[in-house]
Amino acid sequence: MRNYELVVIFDPSLEEEAVDTELSKITSIIEKEKGKISDIDKWGIRKLAYPIKKQESGYYIIIYFSGKNAAISELDRVNKINDKILRHLIVKNEQS
């Protein structure tokens, strides 16, 4: 299994409970594919460098996890169709 970082930018108008619900959906996908979450870093609402979907700011969350390719493709697919997510990015983390 490889180490990954997943950066998710949620719609800033979401309530804290709604963000936690969406976050639990993402973590359940990782755990269902036998992945292991090492850390979740909530940055909160930050100003975006440029508007995304007519939003000037977004709620940033970074998830550090290890997993297989199946988890990555499923996360990418689910995050693309979720309208509460402005943008997401999954990158390999070379550090352990």
C-alpha angles and dihedrals in degrees: 000000000000131000118247141180120216117196114194125185111199128196105275093222091068118109119241091254092052091051090049090050092052090045091053089053090055094046091048090056090053093047093045089057090052093258125146124224112216101179143355117206116194111199095176126213115347133171114260122232089233134003116278117194088347092303122128095194139027142196107251124209126172120199120195113201146145121231150132131273092263090062091049095052092046092049091049092049095048094044092051093057096042107101092198090066115080096188140347136189131190118198134173113252110214093194118082 
